[in-house]
Amino acid sequence: MKFKFTFVAFLVTVITFAQNIDNALLHGMNFRSIGPAGMSGRVTSIDVVQTDQTIIYAGTSAGSLWKSTNAGTSWQPIFENQKTASVGDLAIYQKNPNVIYLGTGEGNPRNSQNYGYGMYKSLDGGKTWKHLGLEKTKSIHRVIVHPDNPDVVWVGAIGTAWGTTEDRGVYKTTDGGDSWKKILYTNTSTGVADMVMDPFNPNKIMVAMWEYQRWPWFMNSGGPGSAIHVTMDGGDSWLKLGAANGLPDETLGRIGLAISRSNPNVVYANIETKPENAMWRSDNGGQTFKKTTAQGVGDRPFYYADVEVDPNNENRVYHIATTISRSEDGGKSFKPMLDFFGGVHSDHHAFWINPENSSHILDGNDGGFYASHDMGKTWRFSHNLPAGQFYHINVDNEMPYNVYGGMQDNGSWVGPAYKFAMFGKIHNYEWKGVGFGDGFDVIPDPRDSRYGYSMSQGGNFQRYDRLTGIVQTVMPEHPDGVELRFNWDAGMNTDPFDLNVVYGGSQFVHKSTDNGNSWTIISPDLTTNDPEKQKQHESGGLTIDDSTAENHTTILVIEPSSRERGLIWVGTDDGNVQITRDGGNTWTNVGGNIKGVPANSWVAQIKHSKHNNGEAFAVIEDHRRDNWTPYVYRTRDYGKSWERIVDQNDVWGFALSFVQDPIQPNLMFVGTEFGLYFSLDGAKNWQQWKKDFPTVSVKDMVIQPREHDLVVGTFGRSIWILDDIRPLRALATNMAIKDKAVHMFEPADAYLGVVGFPEFFGGASESFAGKNREMGAIMNYYAKEGTKKDGVIIEISNADGEVVREIKTMAKPGVNRVMWDLKTRGSMVPGKPDLFSMFLMGGANVFYGDYTVTAKIGENSDSKTITVLKDPKTPVSDEDFKTNIERKVTFNKSADMLMGTYKKVEGAIKSLKQVKPFVEKDEALKEEHAKLSAQAEELKYKIIPRNLKGLFDTTPDLRSQLLSVAMYYFNPMSQVDNNSEIRFGHVKKKIAKVNAEIGAFEEAMKSLKKKVNDSDLMTWD
């Protein structure tokens, strides 16, 4: 019996692993990062190498650590493949700046906070990283390295915002992170809000401990654990400061600290307390404090409460918060340094002042990274840091299609997924705003994607017009004055059966048939309507913070079915999953049927099946109650029963998003807080996409139906696209493809795009450029084994079986990708190749229709049909397009003929050089040889230009004349013209004249060759 069990288990294991595929075998399928970066994301920490201030590190809340080696002109992500992408703080050991300590998990506990996995260390400037433990801390807000000993480090763990834990407080290592000792701890709700070291006494450290907690419906700041602690011996002993030190004798909240570098006796503390938040100052190293002001220094302390002192002036102090204000009088008064609408984003978290030059300031905020060289009068923004935090993602069906999404604190946007442009990239300026505030869902109107709906926080629904830029608020109101509860990220959708219908969610489902101008309510309250979770107006603790972030007992998801009219799924933030099958007349709560999920959990997504009636998928997460387990469920019977398809053994991080392939149901994708996963066998097995997709929070995904692209909205690295997922679809259908020597995957339809002139001036290094899709047809094939160079031949044949293009390439084992530019073979012009001539002498476009693509490896081959379609924006008739193609074909043939002629002349010149030493023995032959050599050189430079000084537009040689004609055939999608034919006619006459001269020259060569051979001087072949 035992043997049988083991054998069965073995079979199950074999079958299980047989459904996975090594990421390396998917090398031909690569994600593209398309941005945007003009609307960046939250920067949480900054550090600079003091001996080389061109080296800057910027940590982001959700999108990796970035490094610049040129003072911020360009950036590279250097923390992409660890267990987390969230950076809380970093510290450089300045005596050897290759040593970096990194604490993960951002320390500003707002509702959209991202989470870490402890401490990391690099010994090579961020090229490689070693994990140092402390993973249970979740969020590390401060890291300090001893200025003279890189093995001594202090870590301030603020801890999880969503629960109580002992994994908080101050930790210290004396062995470079191999071991840690907790040296300061208060209680399970109190973490490190700030930690600073005396610049001249590394044994003196001051720590602000903060008692706080978040719930999905409430935030509390303040408690007995909040206090300032100081150590004079590196953490062996601590003194808690209080009323005896002049500090307020009240319950404290969050505290920001700063010690002056120019005068370490001066210490500042920005303290949250009742009755007012205020700035305090000590002039004796923190022994006693006095309040300096309560004006303008404590607007949202839970989110930012930092203080920075000018390193060269102890009386110049900065308050880092919603905006930045500065005091020149030792903290007695503060004046705003940045206008909220003055070009620098609000909500500041990271601030660095150059210790050698107080005018040089670096700032990190919710909008990205900024630099000033005049003490904040003017700023330079890094437009190339794609750290955007998207909540939702969507697409339209334009050609090319567009991508839509809403970003944390940066509005809602639309931009191109790709574009038809030679050498083109996707630039920041191509993204257009379609909403304001914190951006969430964006839904293009299915009737006309010029219009659509966007949303900002708290249910602020908007109707936009992309052409005019007009955005109109269409937020529902209750006709009877009932207070509506809209989530921070409220539910919104359109109806696939009635394109006039848009839905919005409060505690009710609202329906509009007139673009949001009026609404009707089609449901009762679908939430638990728990009054204890509806006190957001009291949220914040010592400082009220009612931004709608704590709005609760609300609708998060409205999901109408595209298979069954009247079927709508609704998910709430308090655990209800509601369903109606009659358009809202009756509703049934089926959330209680989902077993294994804590009651009242957050229903993040519901996706209806495009394959089966009654089938849907629910993504549920509960991290807001300190439960980090992933939950994804499927129902096949309208919610009567559910099966779990994702758990903690399948993925890393709580689940946030899900999408099922609309064609092959076995192909599924899941996004978690820490990455992207996929399944090829209907959720039996999951594996992470690691090869080129970074560790990042994946908030939403959609598959563009025409292009078969997976579009991913990340919370920290903007938008990524995996072009053409059909190979995955095929593998999910038949994994036996891996055993074939060669397999051609079904290619997607290809569009002959309208292509304008190349974008040569796309911006310098300081500009971000999203990666554009290569133009043409994407062709994927599977190779069981790798090949040498040119070991694979891709043949494209027309309907008559004629091979119009042959592409030779090399295969690696697995999925390989080849791009066909939808052209026939190009031509060469005589002379040295250059990019301009190669660009102009490309092949002729093929015409619309079906073509056969065959992949050949040795004796094995496989074929599929690809359809070439017309771009809807094509400005010329099919007849003109055909004429231009035919002219291009004729032109390329002439170029090939001229190339052949040139080779004859080159061959003659080479041959004449070889016989020169022999004919010089005979004066008559020597004279005739010299005459022919000169004639050959003259003919050569009738074909190609001489090397001349200066700048010339065109020269009389045939190469230049031919290239001038090629300009007419640059774009076949233009009206047929006579000018090209006239010029081409002139050039053809010149070619014919030169060919005649070459013919006479060849006869003279034959005569000379006979004379040489008759002379017995040599044998001239």
DOTI-931724 format. One record per residue (C-alpha): residue in three letters; x, z, y. Coordinates in steps of 0.05 Angstrom, whole numbers, plus 5000, padded with zeros to 4 digits. Layout:
residues N
AlaXZY ...
end
This chain:
residues 1021
Met500050005000 Lys505750175046 Phe509049515031 Lys502749125046 Phe501849475113 Thr509049335132 Phe508348605112 Val501948525152 Ala505148865211 Phe510948385205 Leu506247785206 Val502648055266 Thr509348145302 Val511347435285 Ile504747155310 Thr505047575372 Phe511947355393 Ala510446645374 Gln505546615433 Asn510846795484 Ile515846315513 Asp522746455540 Asn522846405616 Ala529145985609 Leu525045445574 Leu520945365638 His526945175680 Gly523644535704 Met517844915735 Asn519745255799 Phe515945625853 Arg516345405925 Ser516445905982 Ile512345576037 Gly512246156087 Pro509946286138 Ala515346686173 Gly512946626245 Met508247186227 Ser513047646190 Gly511848316158 Arg513349056163 Val520649226172 Thr521949946152 Ser529450046159 Ile535549746192 Asp542949876184 Val549049516212 Val556349486192 Gln559949826250 Thr566449456241 Asp562948776237 Gln556348806273 Thr554548096252 Ile552748416184 Ile545748696188 Tyr541148956133 Ala533648986143 Gly529149316092 Thr521849126088 Ser515949526064 Ala514149036010 Gly518748436011 Ser525848625991 Leu532248796028 Trp534948236072 Lys542048116095 Ser544847726153 Thr552147576162 Asn551247226229 Ala547847746272 Gly540847556250 Thr541346796258 Ser539646716184 Trp537547196128 Gln538047226053 Pro534047686006 Ile538848105964 Phe534148575927 Glu529448085892 Asn529648255818 Gln529449005814 Lys523549425791 Thr520749445862 Ala521049055926 Ser519349625974 Val524949906016 Gly524250596046 Asp531150696076 Leu538350476067 Ala545150756086 Ile551850406091 Tyr558250786077 Gln561750546140 Lys568850666116 Asn567550176059 Pro561349776079 Asn560849456010 Val557950125988 Ile550450156002 Tyr545250665981 Leu538050435979 Gly531850875974 Thr525550505952 Gly518250595970 Glu516350576043 Gly515551246078 Asn509851086125 Pro503751266084 Arg498350816110 Asn492850546065 Ser496949916050 Gln503450286033 Asn507949995980 Tyr511650385927 Gly518550475899 Tyr522550655838 Gly527651145863 Met534851025886 Tyr539450435879 Lys546750325896 Ser551049715909 Leu558649685909 Asp559248965931 Gly555148905994 Gly548548795958 Lys550548265908 Thr549048725849 Trp545249375843 Lys545249985798 His539150425790 Leu540651165803 Gly534151505781 Leu529151905823 Glu523851395803 Lys518251905803 Thr519052025878 Lys515051385892 Ser517251365965 Ile523951535996 His523851576072 Arg530951776089 Val537951656059 Ile544351946089 Val551251826061 His557052306078 Pro561351956130 Asp567852136093 Asn565752146020 Pro561551585990 Asp559752005929 Val555952515971 Val548952285990 Trp542552636014 Val535752335999 Gly529252526033 Ala523352375987 Ile516652366022 Gly513352245955 Thr506751935937 Ala501351965990 Trp495651965939 Gly496752605900 Thr500653245891 Thr507453245857 Glu513753655852 Asp517853015859 Arg518753115934 Gly523753425980 Val531153345993 Tyr535853125936 Lys543353125937 Thr548652785894 Thr556052935895 Asp557852425841 Gly555451775871 Gly548451825843 Asp550051975771 Ser546352635778 Trp541752935830 Lys539953645851 Lys533753815890 Ile536154255947 Leu529954325991 Tyr522754365967 Thr516454675997 Asn510254505956 Thr507053945918 Ser503853645981 Thr509953666027 Gly515153126032 Val520752916079 Ala518252606143 Asp525152576175 Met532252776162 Val538152736209 Met545452926207 Asp549853206262 Pro554452616279 Phe560453076282 Asn558753586229 Pro556353276164 Asn554653966136 Lys549254046189 Ile542853696170 Met535953786199 Val529853606158 Ala522553536180 Met518053716121 Trp510953446125 Glu504753676088 Tyr499853106081 Gln495452726032 Arg491252106028 Trp484851975989 Pro481351305987 Trp476351586036 Phe480452076077 Met487252236107 Asn489952936122 Ser496153086163 Gly498453796172 Gly499054446134 Pro503455056122 Gly508754626088 Ser510354256153 Ala516454536186 Ile523554396210 His529154636165 Val536554646180 Thr542754736137 Met549854866160 Asp553054796092 Gly550754126067 Gly544354396034 Asp546755005997 Ser542455436042 Trp536855296091 Leu533755616152 Lys526555486168 Leu525355436243 Gly518955706275 Ala515956076332 Ala522156506339 Asn525855866356 Gly520855676410 Leu516955196365 Pro509355196369 Asp506055766331 Glu500855286303 Thr499654876241 Leu504554296244 Gly503753586221 Arg508853026221 Ile515353126258 Gly520652626281 Leu527752866295 Ala533952626332 Ile540752926346 Ser544652646404 Arg551252316387 Ser554152406456 Asn552253146458 Pro550253426389 Asn547554056422 Val541653636445 Val536253566392 Tyr529353246400 Ala523253376358 Asn516752976364 Ile511653466336 Glu504453356314 Thr500353986324 Lys494254266358 Pro492054246412 Glu496653676430 Asn502353266401 Ala508653346443 Met516153226451 Trp520653826445 Arg528053906463 Ser533554386444 Asp540054446483 Asn543454916434 Gly543654516371 Gly536554696349 Gln536955446356 Thr531355436408 Phe526554896432 Lys522354776494 Lys516654286502 Thr518353716550 Thr511853316552 Ala505453166515 Gln504152516551 Gly504651866510 Val508552136451 Gly503752216393 Asp498451676385 Arg498751566309 Pro503852056280 Phe501851946207 Tyr504351226213 Tyr510251306260 Ala513251916294 Asp520651736302 Val525351926358 Glu531851576376 Val537051806426 Asp541651336462 Pro548451466428 Asn551851466496 Asn546751846538 Glu543452476511 Asn538052426565 Arg535651736546 Val530851816489 Tyr526151326455 His519351476425 Ile518050986367 Ala510550896354 Thr505050386367 Thr509250156425 Ile516150386446 Ser516850846506 Arg523251096538 Ser525251716576 Glu531051736624 Asp530252476641 Gly531552826576 Gly524452746548 Lys520653016608 Ser517052356619 Phe516251706580 Lys514651006605 Pro512550436559 Met518249966547 Leu514149436512 Asp507549156534 Phe502749126474 Phe501548386491 Gly508448256518 Gly511147846460 Val513748406415 His509348626358 Ser506549336358 Asp507449886306 His514850046304 His518450366245 Ala525850206249 Phe530350266309 Trp537950176315 Ile542050276379 Asn549150006380 Pro553650626387 Glu558650196425 Asn553649846471 Ser547150186488 Ser544149536513 His544249256443 Ile537949466404 Leu534849246339 Asp527549386324 Gly523349326261 Asn515849346265 Asp509549086231 Gly511148396256 Gly518348336234 Phe525348396263 Tyr527248376337 Ala533748426375 Ser535148586448 His541748546487 Asp539048826553 Met536149496532 Gly529349206516 Lys528048776576 Thr528048146533 Trp527648056458 Arg529447536405 Phe524847496345 Ser527347286276 His522646716259 Asn525946626191 Leu524147276155 Pro518347076108 Ala515947786095 Gly508547656107 Gln503648116073 Phe497647716049 Tyr491348056024 His487647426001 Ile489246695989 Asn484946075987 Val485545315988 Asp481444716009 Asn481044015979 Glu483943606036 Met489543116022 Pro494543436024 Tyr490944086015 Asn491644696059 Val492745426043 Tyr488945986076 Gly490146736079 Gly489647376118 Met495747816133 Gln496748556144 Asp496648656220 Asn498047926233 Gly491447556233 Ser488846996189 Trp492146316181 Val491845626152 Gly497745176137 Pro499644576093 Ala501244676019 Tyr505644066025 Lys505843446068 Phe507642716063 Ala514042706104 Met520942446087 Phe525943016088 Gly520043436113 Lys519544186111 Ile513744656125 His515044966193 Asn512145576226 Tyr508845166280 Glu504544816227 Trp500745456213 Lys494545546256 Gly490946196270 Val483746246247 Gly482546986257 Phe485347606290 Gly486748336274 Asp488848526205 Gly487247896167 Phe483647896100 Asp479447366065 Val479246656093 Ile474246166064 Pro474045446087 Asp466945176094 Pro465844746031 Arg461944246073 Asp467444126123 Ser474144486121 Arg474844416196 Tyr470445036197 Gly470545666157 Tyr470146426155 Ser475446946165 Met475247696169 Ser479048266202 Gln478749006184 Gly472249366177 Gly467748766163 Asn469148376227 Phe466747706200 Gln468847096241 Arg466846366241 Tyr472545916263 Asp473545196284 Arg480544946267 Leu480044366316 Thr478144746379 Gly481045416359 Ile474545776375 Val473446406334 Gln466446716337 Thr464847406312 Val458847376264 Met458948096237 Pro452148286206 Glu447748796239 His442149186204 Pro435349006233 Asp433049726229 Gly439250026258 Val441850316192 Glu449350446198 Leu453049936157 Arg459350136118 Phe464449586115 Asn470949676077 Trp477749566110 Asp477848946065 Ala470548776057 Gly467548296008 Met465947586031 Asn464446925995 Thr460546275996 Asp455546015945 Pro457845445900 Phe450645215889 Asp448245245961 Leu453745046009 Asn449845306068 Val450346026043 Val455646536060 Tyr455547266035 Gly458347896067 Gly458748596039 Ser457549276070 Gln453949766025 Phe449049186020 Val449948456004 His448448046067 Lys446647306062 Ser446846776117 Thr444546056116 Asp446345896188 Asn453846006192 Gly453246746202 Asn448846716263 Ser443547116226 Trp443547516162 Thr438647776111 Ile439848346063 Ile438848155990 Ser440648805955 Pro439649555958 Asp445650005970 Leu450049805912 Thr455050375920 Thr454651105898 Asn452951275970 Asp456651925964 Pro456252276033 Glu462552676018 Lys466352016020 Gln463351786086 Lys467052236135 Gln472151746161 His470551946233 Glu473852606216 Ser479752296179 Gly486952436200 Gly487753186199 Leu491153446262 Thr490452756295 Ile484052356282 Asp485551656257 Asp479251246246 Ser481450526239 Thr476450346183 Ala482150436133 Glu478451016102 Asn471450696102 His468750826032 Thr462850725986 Thr463049996006 Ile462949305974 Leu469748995960 Val467848385918 Ile462247875920 Glu463047355866 Pro457646825856 Ser458046435791 Ser459445695793 Arg456045605725 Glu449445975735 Arg445345925798 Gly443246615823 Leu448546995784 Ile452647435831 Trp457747975813 Val459148545862 Gly464749055858 Thr465249685900 Asp470850155920 Asp467550725884 Gly467150425814 Asn460550045812 Val460149355781 Gln453449055799 Ile450348415774 Thr444248005794 Arg441747395757 Asp436147215804 Gly439647135870 Gly439047865891 Asn431848045873 Thr434248535819 Trp440848865807 Thr444049235748 Asn450049695752 Val454349545691 Gly460549915715 Gly458950495669 Asn459850035610 Ile467349955624 Lys470650465579 Gly477550765592 Val477350715668 Pro476651345710 Ala469851385743 Asn469351155815 Ser475650715811 Trp477150145859 Val474249475835 Ala479449015866 Gln477048355838 Ile471648045795 Lys472747325773 His467146955739 Ser468846505681 Lys468745755691 His468245665616 Asn462746105589 Asn456146375614 Gly456047125619 Glu463547185620 Ala467447525676 Phe473947895689 Ala474648535728 Val481148795760 Ile480649535772 Glu485849985802 Asp486250725817 His492950835851 Arg489351135911 Arg488051735867 Asp495151745841 Asn493551365777 Trp498450795770 Thr495550485707 Pro493649745705 Tyr486549575685 Val483848865672 Tyr477448775632 Arg473248205605 Thr465848175590 Arg462447615551 Asp455447885556 Tyr453947985630 Gly457248665632 Lys453748995574 Ser460449095540 Trp467649015562 Glu474448935528 Arg480949125561 Ile485848545565 Val491448875606 Asp494449565601 Gln500949935616 Asn504249635554 Asp503048925580 Val505348955652 Trp509449375701 Gly505349635759 Phe498049715772 Ala494049065770 Leu491648745835 Ser489548035819 Phe487547555763 Val486146825754 Gln484346425692 Asp485945685686 Pro479545285698 Ile481444785643 Gln484945185588 Pro481845885580 Asn487946155542 Leu492246075605 Met491646685650 Phe495547005706 Val495747725729 Gly498847995793 Thr501248715797 Glu504449155849 Phe511148935821 Gly510648205801 Leu507147625768 Tyr505247575694 Phe502247025651 Ser499146945583 Leu498846325540 Asp494346605486 Gly488146875521 Ala491147555541 Lys493747755473 Asn500847755501 Trp503447785572 Gln510247635601 Gln513147675670 Trp515147055708 Lys522247245725 Lys526246615732 Asp524946455805 Phe519346895829 Pro521447545863 Thr519148245848 Val513548315898 Ser506348555902 Val501747975882 Lys495148085918 Asp491447445903 Met492046775868 Val488146125864 Ile489045485824 Gln487944855866 Pro483544435821 Arg485743735841 Glu493243875843 His493344395786 Asp497844835830 Leu498145595825 Val498045865896 Val500246595902 Gly499047055960 Thr504247615960 Phe504248255999 Gly511248216026 Arg514047516013 Ser508547076043 Ile505946486001 Trp508946165939 Ile506645545900 Leu507945335829 Asp506644585830 Asp502844295770 Ile501744825717 Arg499644305665 Pro505744435621 Leu503445155615 Arg496444915601 Ala498944465546 Leu503145015515 Ala497145475517 Thr493344945479 Asn498644775428 Met505045185422 Ala507444695369 Ile509744265427 Lys516144685425 Asp517844385358 Lys517543655381 Ala523943295399 Val520643035462 His513643135490 Met510842825553 Phe505943275588 Glu499642985619 Pro501742805690 Ala497342965750 Asp494542395792 Ala499542185844 Tyr497741975915 Leu501341445955 Gly501841876017 Val501941606087 Val509141756107 Gly511541736178 Phe518641726204 Pro523242266177 Glu523442946210 Phe530642966228 Phe530043546277 Gly526844096237 Gly530544666272 Ala537045026262 Ser538745606217 Glu534646086260 Ser528245716243 Phe524545826178 Ala522745216137 Gly518245276076 Lys520144836018 Asn516044206016 Arg513843885951 Glu517943265935 Met514042635948 Gly511442225891 Ala509242365821 Ile510943005783 Met512742835712 Asn514043385662 Tyr516743325591 Tyr519043805538 Ala525643725502 Lys527144125441 Glu534644055452 Gly538843915513 Thr542243245525 Lys548342985560 Lys548142625626 Asp543242035624 Gly541042255555 Val533742185576 Ile530541545598 Ile523941565635 Glu520540885636 Ile514640725681 Ser510740105660 Asn504939745694 Ala498539505661 Asp502138875637 Gly507439275600 Glu512739095651 Val517739655664 Val517539765739 Arg522240345742 Glu527340675697 Ile530041375712 Lys535941645673 Thr536742395672 Met539242985632 Ala534943485595 Lys535644225583 Pro531844545525 Gly524744685548 Val520444415603 Asn523943905647 Arg521243595711 Val522742915740 Met520042635806 Trp518141895812 Asp517741665884 Leu512441145865 Lys517340585879 Thr520740055838 Arg528340025833 Gly531739975900 Ser537239505924 Met544139585951 Val547239236010 Pro554539026010 Gly559539506037 Lys560640246033 Pro554240626016 Asp551441096068 Leu545141516073 Phe541941046124 Ser542840416083 Met540740766018 Phe534541026055 Leu532540336080 Met534039966016 Gly529640375971 Gly524940025923 Ala518139735939 Asn512040175930 Val507840055870 Phe500439895880 Tyr494640355862 Gly492740385789 Asp494640655721 Tyr501740665696 Thr504840885630 Val510341405632 Thr514841435571 Ala520241965559 Lys525641735510 Ile530942175478 Gly534841795426 Glu530041505376 Asn524341955398 Ser519341815453 Asp512542025480 Ser508041695530 Lys502441875577 Thr498441525631 Ile499141685704 Thr494341445758 Val496841265827 Leu491541375880 Lys490441195952 Asp491541706007 Pro484841776044 Lys488641716109 Thr491641046091 Pro491040626155 Val491539926125 Ser487339506079 Asp489239406006 Glu490738676023 Asp495738856077 Phe498839376033 Lys499738865977 Thr502738366026 Asn507738876051 Ile509639065979 Glu510738325962 Arg515038226024 Lys519138836007 Val520138575936 Thr522437905964 Phe527038246013 Asn530238685960 Lys531438055917 Ser535137745976 Ala539238385983 Asp540938355909 Met543137625917 Leu547437805977 Met550438375937 Gly552237875882 Thr555337415934 Tyr559437975963 Lys562038165894 Lys564437455886 Val568337485951 Glu571138175933 Gly573237905865 Ala576637305897 Ile580437755945 Lys582738195888 Ser584837595847 Leu588637285905 Lys592537935915 Gln594537945842 Val597537245843 Lys600937295911 Pro607837515884 Phe608036905838 Val605836355886 Glu610836585939 Lys616136235898 Asp612935555915 Glu612235395990 Ala606334925981 Leu602535405937 Lys604435975983 Glu601435616043 Glu595135436006 His594436155979 Ala595236446050 Lys589935966076 Leu584936166022 Ser586536906030 Ala584936866104 Gln578636476089 Ala576437006038 Glu577537566089 Glu573537166140 Leu567837086090 Lys568037826073 Tyr567038016145 Lys561437536152 Ile557937966100 Ile560038666121 Pro562238926189 Arg569539026209 Asn572039716225 Leu571339706301 Lys572140246353 Gly566140436393 Leu558640446384 Phe554839826363 Asp547439706351 Thr548139106306 Thr553938636290 Pro553637916267 Asp555238076194 Leu549737966142 Arg549538706121 Ser547738926191 Gln542838356199 Leu539538516133 Leu538939246150 Ser535639066216 Val530338696176 Ala529639296129 Met527139696188 Tyr520939256188 Tyr519539436115 Phe520840176124 Asn513440346118 Pro508839886078 Met502740256105 Ser502639856169 Gln499439206191 Val502538566167 Asp506838276224 Asn510037606239 Asn516337896271 Ser519338116205 Glu518337426175 Ile521437086234 Arg527537536233 Phe527937516157 Gly527636756162 His533636756209 Val537537216164 Lys535936796102 Lys538636186139 Lys545036566154 Ile545536786082 Ala544636066059 Lys550035826107 Val554936356083 Asn553136186011 Ala554735456025 Glu561435666054 Ile562736095993 Gly561035505949 Ala566335075984 Phe571135665981 Glu570035725906 Glu571734985896 Ala578135085935 Met579635695892 Lys578835275829 Ser583634755857 Leu588835285873 Lys588035615806 Lys589234945770 Lys595534815811 Val598235505796 Asn596835435722 Asp600034735722 Ser606235005757 Asp608035455699 Leu609236025748 Met603836445714 Thr597236395677 Trp591536525725 Asp585236705686 
end
